[in-house]
Amino acid sequence: MTVRQPRYSKEEFARRGDRIYETRVRSLFEAGNHGKIVAIDIETGAFELAENTITATERLYQRYPDAQPWVIRIGHRAVYRFGSRSLKKVP
């Protein structure tokens, strides 16, 4: 099993990943793909769309074995949500 190490700080990952998503990916996939995952290589700008994080990153690694992936869930602020959400409506 290959052990991959990040080559950038968390802030640099976020900056690069968000910039590539906003400039190259969002317009291609946002309509009709709400909730799907995009894995973006922050070095090459390559990306993969899938139903889940594992599939998207595995496809990206198949194409670019040394990729530095940034993962985004289309239409959401975060890939995952922790904790429960209240179903009670707030006035």
C-alpha positions in Angstrom: 0.0 0.0 0.0 1.3 3.4 -1.0 1.7 5.9 1.8 1.0 9.4 0.5 2.1 12.5 2.3 0.7 16.0 1.9 3.1 18.5 0.4 1.2 21.6 1.4 -0.3 23.2 4.5 -4.1 22.8 5.1 -4.5 26.4 4.2 -2.7 26.0 0.9 -4.7 22.9 0.0 -7.9 24.8 0.7 -6.8 27.8 -1.3 -5.7 25.8 -4.4 -8.7 23.4 -4.2 -11.3 26.1 -3.9 -9.7 28.2 -6.7 -9.7 25.2 -9.1 -13.3 24.3 -8.2 -14.5 27.9 -8.7 -12.7 28.6 -11.9 -12.7 25.2 -13.7 -15.1 22.6 -12.2 -18.2 24.3 -10.7 -19.7 25.4 -14.1 -19.2 21.9 -15.5 -20.8 19.9 -12.8 -22.9 21.9 -10.4 -26.2 21.6 -12.3 -27.7 18.2 -11.8 -25.0 16.8 -9.5 -26.0 18.1 -6.1 -24.5 16.0 -3.3 -21.9 14.3 -5.5 -18.2 14.4 -4.8 -15.4 16.0 -6.8 -11.8 15.1 -6.1 -9.4 17.7 -7.5 -5.6 17.3 -7.8 -4.4 20.7 -6.5 -1.2 20.4 -8.5 -2.4 19.5 -12.0 -6.0 20.7 -11.8 -7.3 17.2 -12.8 -10.6 16.1 -11.3 -13.0 13.2 -10.9 -16.7 13.2 -10.2 -18.3 10.3 -8.2 -21.0 9.4 -5.8 -18.6 9.1 -2.9 -15.2 10.2 -1.7 -13.4 6.9 -2.0 -14.5 6.3 -5.6 -13.6 9.9 -6.7 -10.1 9.8 -5.1 -9.3 6.3 -6.3 -10.1 7.4 -9.9 -7.9 10.4 -9.5 -5.1 8.3 -8.1 -5.4 5.9 -11.1 -4.8 8.8 -13.4 -2.3 10.6 -11.2 -0.7 8.3 -8.7 1.1 11.2 -7.0 -2.0 13.5 -6.8 -2.7 15.8 -3.9 -6.5 15.6 -3.7 -8.9 18.2 -2.4 -12.4 16.9 -2.1 -15.7 18.9 -2.4 -19.3 17.9 -2.1 -21.3 19.8 -4.8 -23.8 22.2 -3.3 -22.6 21.9 0.3 -20.2 23.8 2.4 -18.5 20.6 3.8 -18.0 17.1 2.5 -19.3 15.6 5.7 -21.5 16.8 8.6 -20.8 15.7 12.2 -23.5 15.4 14.8 -27.2 15.4 14.5 -29.4 18.1 13.0 -32.6 19.2 14.7 -35.8 18.7 12.8 -37.5 21.4 14.9 -38.1 24.6 12.9 -36.6 27.7 14.4 -38.9 30.8 14.1 
